C-alpha cells in the first residue's frame, strides 16, 4: 500500500512506516481480531499483556491524536480505532473470544434472536425445555419478590456457567478437530442461555433497588 | 467573527496564526453547567480557570432577553433581571437541552419560564421571551458560550482555535448533538465533547499523579453522573458510567421550595405567579447553601406587596426534604460498580465533583454508599473545566503530553425497533468509543418494499420506554417473499459519543444508505439558519454590546422605579414627583438613541432624582425588617443596598447570590 499522505510505501501497519500517518482499512482484507492486536490465535491468553497491547495501540491510533489533522487522517484513525476497540471487546471476554475462535474455524452458532435466523449449532431441545422451566421458576420468584430464592437460583446458575466455561477452555486448548469444536460450540450455546438467565437475575436486583429507593 | 466562519468551513486546515500570549494554549475547555459555566485554558503547562473583570471564574448560566432584543448573560441576568423578569430570564437551560416540549422532565416541574406552543411535529422546547420571541435551549446555551469565548480570547489576545465542551456522561445522543450545535452557533470549533466525570478524573489524576480504579461522583445543578475509571500510566479508561440527566441541586431546591410554599399556605405552583416562583426557588437555594455551614438559617421572603414572611429552616429539616431526592443516585452507583466489575471496597478513591457535593448530607451519603471518605481536595466547581482544558490542549496538538489518553464509553445502549415494538440493541452501554456495530434485518411481510427504521437509546426492552432518536426510511426494494431481503444496518459512534446510522439492502444489489440527521427536535436546516443569522449579526462590536447593556439597564431601572412608586406612593413628595418625572422622560428618550454614554448619564440623573424617595423607602423597609433580626444582618443588608435600586428587587436578588 502506498501512503496517501507521503506517497511512499506505507508497510502493513496501521500507521505509515515512512511518515506515521494513519492508513485507511483495506475493505478487501477483512479483519482478524487476533491480528489487529498482534497476538496468537488461541483461547488462553495473558490478559494483562493483551490489555497493555490494546492501550499501546490506542495511544497511537486514537482520534484524539488526529483531532486537527487532515480529514483523511481523521477518517483512517476513526476506522482503525473502531476496529481496535471491537477486537479488544471480543477478545477480553472469554466467552466472546471462544465464539470468535469458532467462527474463524468455520463453526457457526445459531443466532436465536432479533436478526436473521441462521443455521449452525443450536441448543438441544432438552436444554431449551430446562431453561424454559428455570426461567418460569425465576419469573415466579421475581413476582413473589422472593429475593433469597432469586439469589439462590443465581448462585446455582453462576456455578453451572463457570463449569461450562472451564470445558470451553479445555476444548479449545488441544487439537481442534471438528468434533471437539462442535462440543465447544454446544457449551457456548448453553452459556448464552445461562448468561441471559443471569441478566434477568441482575435485572431483578436492579428493579428491587429502584423500588427500595423510591419508597425509602 | 470572519475568522470563526473560516474555522467552521475549513476545520483542521493550516492557516497563519495570529500572535497570542506566549505559553497559552489556543484551545480551551468549557464546562457548560446547569448553574454556572466556566472556561479554562492551559497556561505554561498548567490548566487555569479564566476570571471575568470582577475576578470571578463562575459565569452564572442565566440569560436575559430584553424586549428590545438585547441579551444579557451571567450574574447581572441572575441577580438583577431574573427577579423582575422571571419569564424572560432563562436559568438552568441545560435541563432543556435536546428535550421535547412534551418531556415531563423538562417542562412540568416548578418553573418560572413560559413555553412557546410548538407547531405540529415540533420536537424542541422553546421559551417565550420578551419581544414576542421564542428561543430554543440551543440558542440560550450559545449565548453563554459566546461570553466564555470572548473571555478566553481576551486572555489569549487572539482568536481561539477550538474548544472542548463538557457534557454529563449520561447525556443521550440528542442532548450531545444539541450541545455541539450550541458551540457551533457561538462560533466555536468544537474539538470534542468530553464527559464531565472523565474531565474531572483527568484533572485530578494528572494533578495528584493518581493510579488505580476511581469512582467519580458528580452531582451538579441539574444532572447526576457516576463513572468508574481506571487510571494507569496516563491512560484514563472509563469502565462504566451511569446517572440521571434530570437529577441535581435544582431538584433539592424544588423539594425545599415545595415545603416552603406549603408552610406559607400557598399552592404547589405558587398560584402561577412567576415572580414568586423565582423568589421562592432562590430562597430555597439560599437557605440550602447557608445550611452547608450553619445548623439553622432564615431569610425574609416577599410573598406579595402586603406580605413579608421570615422563613426559617434547620439543617435537619432541609436534609429530610432533600434525602429522598438524593436516594435516587444509589441505584445508578450500584449498577455502575456492577457494570465495571468492581467492588466499592476495591476502589482507590471516590472523587467529588459538582456544587451539590459541598452539602454535608451529600458527603455523608457518598461515604455510606462507598464505605469510604470521599476525596474533596480539589474545587468541585472548577475541576471539570480544568480537565477539559487539558484535553483541549492535547487535541490542539501543542501540548507535549503524548502519554495521556482518554478512553470513554457509550452511556446508554443504542438499538433499532423490531416487530412488536421490541428494541434490538446494536451497541450496548459502556462500550468504548469510537465503536461500530452491524446487524442484518429482514422483511416481515411478503412484497414489503420498504423499511421504516426507528433508532432508539436506552436500556429497556420496549420502544415506548426508550428515548426515540430518529426515524428514517429505506424504500425502493423490489417485492420479495417475507424474510428474503437482507437489510444491513450499521451504527457508528464517534469519539464524541454521537451516533451515525447507515442502512443498506444487500440481496438485490440495491444500495441505499442514509445518515441519521441531528434529531433532537430541530427541523433539518434550522441550525444552519441560526448559524447564518449569527454571522449576519457578527459585526456587532464592543460598542454595540455596551449600548445593549445600557439599554437593558435603563429598562430595568424604569420598571423598578414604576414598581416602587406604585408600591409606596405616599412616600413621594411633590418635589420628588417633578424631579423623577423629568429625569424619567430624559432617560426614555436617551434609551431610544444609539448612544451608550448618554443613556449612562441619564440613568445617573434619574438615580440622583429618585434618591430621597429611595432612602425613605429603605428606612421604612428597615423598620419593618428589624423585627426578629439581629443587628449584623441588618447592617449587611444596608451595606449591600444601593439607593437607586428598588428595594424589593434587591432583597430578592440578595437571596439568589452570595454563596460559595
Interface residues (C-beta under 8 A of the other chain):
Chain A: X55 X58 X59 X62 X63 X64 X65 X67 X68 X69 X70 X71 X74 X78 X81 X82 X85 X86 X88 X89 X113 X114 X115 X116 X202 X206 X209 X210 X213 X216
Chain B: X11 X12 X161 X162 X191 X192 X232 X233 X235 X237 X324 X327 X328 X330 X331 X334 X335 X338 X391 X394 X395 X396 X397 X402 X403 X405 X406 X407 X418 X424 X431 X432 X433 X434 X435 X436 X439 X440 X441 X442 X483 X486 X492 X494 X495
